[in-house]
Amino acid sequence: MKPDPDDPDLPLARLFQTWPASAGVFLERRMLCPGCPIAPFHTVIEACAEYGLDESEFRRALRLAVMP
């Protein structure tokens, strides 16, 4: 079963594996999460907090990138 990109517990590594286009959303914001060794353990919530980004806005951009 495919994971839900809005799942707050979804590890970033799984997000990138399932939806490769999601990496672009991170890279556009100069986030180093794609390729980071911590990606299997961090979530979007933690990444947004680490980079000081608005999670709601970030998730909107992420949904646009991964949903058909």
Helices and strands as residue ranges (DSSP letters): H 12-18, H 22-28, H 44-51, H 55-66
